[in-house]
Structures are given as C-alpha cells and as structure tokens.
Amino acid sequence: MDKAREARKMQVNEFEELRNEAYENVKIYKERMKLYHDKAIQRKEFRPGKLKSRWMGPYKVPEVFPHGAVKVQNLKTGSNIKVNGHWLKPYLEDFLSKQVVEYLDDVK
C-alpha cells in the first residue's frame, strides 16, 4: 500500500511539473507573439497642421491627446471633433489635381 501511495505521489508531482513547464512555454510563446505583432504596428505622429480624414475635409489639428486621440477642426465649418488618430491621414492638396492632369495627358 505504501508503494502504491508513493507511486501516486510521484505521478502527481510529475504532472505538476509538466503543467508548470507547459504554463511557462505558453507564457514565452505569448511574449514572442506580442513582440512580433507589435513590430508590425505603424506608429503615426500628428502635429498641428492640415489632415484629411474619412470625412470630407481638410481638417486642422489644434490638439493631440495621449493614447492616439486627436482633436480635429473642420476648416469650412469651424466645428471640432475628437477622433482616433488611426482614422486620419495627411492631407495632400495637389495630389488629386496632379492625378487629373496625368490622366488627361494620357488620353491625348
């Protein structure tokens, strides 16, 4: 009976060691995957100036808040909106007109 008890205790200890090892491996895996995914994130830096958002613009950035929040001001109406900075992209005034000119040049 004592031998069976000792064998069972050894099995329980082995299972605990395997469980702890698996836990550590999962922890290491999660850390590596987080680093891998964080490398792919593109950081955007916004300073006061003109921007174009998903809405009709252009907009001006009067204030940048922590954690990516940006206050934008519509230059036509003067209204202010607080939005996520990931939704915004730099406004290129001449970009559209240059595309139209290039397209018209190709037609000739």
C-alpha positions in Angstrom: 0.0 0.0 0.0 2.8 2.4 0.8 4.5 1.7 -2.5 1.2 2.5 -4.4 0.9 5.7 -2.4 4.4 6.7 -3.1 4.0 5.9 -6.8 0.8 8.0 -6.9 2.6 10.9 -5.3 5.4 10.7 -7.8 2.8 10.7 -10.7 1.1 13.8 -9.2 4.5 15.6 -8.9 5.4 14.7 -12.5 2.0 16.0 -13.7 2.5 19.2 -11.7 6.0 19.7 -13.3 4.6 19.1 -16.8 1.8 21.5 -16.1 4.2 24.2 -14.8 6.5 23.7 -17.8 3.6 24.0 -20.2 2.5 27.2 -18.5 6.0 28.7 -18.8 6.1 27.7 -22.5 2.7 29.3 -23.2 3.9 32.5 -21.4 7.1 32.6 -23.5 5.1 32.0 -26.7 2.7 34.8 -25.9 5.6 37.2 -25.2 7.2 36.4 -28.5 3.9 36.7 -30.5 3.3 40.1 -28.8 6.7 41.3 -29.9 6.1 40.0 -33.4 2.8 41.8 -33.7 4.0 45.0 -32.1 6.7 45.3 -34.7 4.0 45.4 -37.5 2.2 48.3 -35.9 2.9 51.5 -37.7 3.1 54.5 -35.4 1.7 57.7 -36.7 2.7 61.1 -35.3 0.4 64.0 -35.8 1.3 67.6 -35.2 -0.9 70.6 -35.7 -1.5 71.2 -39.4 -3.8 70.0 -42.2 -5.1 66.5 -42.3 -7.6 64.5 -44.4 -9.9 62.1 -42.6 -12.6 59.7 -43.8 -15.0 62.6 -43.9 -14.8 65.5 -46.4 -12.0 67.8 -45.4 -9.5 69.2 -45.0 -9.2 69.4 -41.2 -6.8 71.2 -38.9 -5.3 69.5 -35.8 -5.4 72.0 -32.9 -4.6 69.5 -30.2 -3.2 65.9 -29.9 -4.2 63.9 -26.8 -2.4 61.0 -25.2 -3.0 57.4 -26.5 -3.7 58.5 -30.1 -6.7 60.7 -29.7 -6.7 63.8 -31.9 -8.9 66.9 -31.9 -9.7 68.0 -35.5 -11.3 71.2 -36.7 -13.2 71.4 -39.9 -11.7 74.4 -41.8 -15.0 75.1 -43.6 -17.4 75.0 -40.7 -15.1 75.5 -37.7 -16.6 72.6 -35.8 -14.3 70.4 -33.6 -14.3 66.6 -33.4 -12.3 64.3 -31.1 -11.3 61.2 -33.1 -9.0 58.2 -33.1 -5.7 59.2 -34.8 -5.6 55.9 -36.7 -8.5 57.2 -38.8 -6.6 60.2 -40.1 -4.1 60.6 -42.9 -2.1 63.6 -44.1 -3.9 65.9 -46.5 -2.2 66.4 -49.8 -3.7 69.4 -51.6 -2.2 69.0 -55.0 -2.4 65.2 -55.1 -5.9 65.0 -56.7 -5.2 67.8 -59.2 -1.9 66.1 -60.3 -3.8 62.8 -60.9 -6.3 64.5 -63.1 -3.6 66.2 -65.1 -1.7 63.0 -65.6 -4.9 61.2 -66.7 -5.7 63.9 -69.2 -2.2 63.8 -70.6 -2.6 60.0 -71.1 -5.8 60.5 -73.0 -4.2 62.7 -75.7 
